């Protein structure tokens, strides 16, 4: 069964707890089976890699580590502040995400 989360790929989010509290970034990927997300330029980790076709030199590579989804909050596009999300039907009967603060529909960029 596929889970639904309050954030999606491409959303602008803010980290609300943990070592990277207060940092913002775009969601690069959602790891649904682990309830985690990769956020652009947040939680940078170093990986020691052997030479391969992708990395012919090998060495130490910096990339984004995952953050648990419960530690992330969506940034409201209108007020630029963290907000909770709700769901409501639009005029076509399709469910859309809505900001609880500004009551605006949230579109994925």
Protein Blocks (a to p, Z undefined) as FASTA:
>chain_A
ZZddfbdehiacddfbdjkgoiacddfbdcfknopacdehiaiacddddddfklmngpad
dddddddfklpccddfklopacdddddddfkopacdddfklopacddZZ
